[in-house]
Amino acid sequence: MCESGAKFLCLVSGGIDSPAAAYLMLKRGAEVELLHMDNSPYSDEGQLEKVREIRAQLEIVADRHVELTVAPHGRNQEMLERNCRKGFQCVLCKRLMLLVAVEIARKRGAQAVVTGESLGQVASQTIQNLRAESTGIEFPIIRPLIGLDKIEIEGIAKTAGTYDISIRSASVCKMVPTRPITMARMESVREQESRIDLQEMVRFSVEHAERIRDPHRPRS
C-alpha cells in the first residue's frame, strides 16, 4: 500500500500507457486525480470523451471516485510551433505539460505527478529527453511504467479495462514534427524557451483548468 493519505496527479491522454500508470497507483491504494491536457484543435476529435470513459472505468476497477481535470494545451502548442525550432516541439510540449501538472498538483495538495512514460517508446521518452524535460522541476515525478515494454503495458491496460477504450481510435497529435529531437540538451531547451513566455503559458493552462464533475459511464 502507498503511504497513508498519498495523493497523486496523473497526466492522462486517451492512449494506452497513461491510464495503465494511473491504474497501478490506484491499485496501490493512492488517491489519484487525472489531468488531461486538451490538445484541441491539434488532436483527434473525441479525445476528451475517451478520457471521460477511461476515468469511469478506473472508478469501477478502483471502486472509488476519481477526479478529472482538463486544462487547455492547444494554444501553447501553437505558440511553440510559431516561435521554436520544429524538432523541439515534443520535448517542449512535454515540459510544459509537466510544469502545468506540478502547479495543479500543488493546488490540489498532491504529493507527486504521475506519468505514463516508458523508456524509449516515443521520441520524447529517450533518457536524454526525459532528463531535459524534467530538469529544474523541484517536485516528485513518478513513472511507474518506465522499465516496461509495450506488451507488458498493454497487459496492465487490459487488466484495468481501459485498453479497449484507448484503442478505439488512434490518438494522433498533429504537431509532431517529422524529425523530432531525441537527444535534447538542457542548454538547447533553455535557448528555445527564451523565445517564449513559458511562465505565461503555464499560468494560462492552470488558470483555465476545469474539473469535470459529471461522472460518465461507458454504454452497456
ABEGO torsion letter per residue (X at the ends): XBBBGBBBBBBBBABAAAAAAAAAAAAAGBBBBBBBBBAOAABBBGAAAAAAAAAAAAAAAAGBBBBBBBBBAAAAAAAAAAABBAAAAAAAAAAAAAAAAAAAAAAAGBABBBBABBBGABAAABAAAAAAAABGBBBBBBBAAAABBAAAAAAAAAAAGAAAAAAABBBBBAABBABBBABBBAAAAAAAAAABBAAAAAAAAAAABBBBABBBBBBX
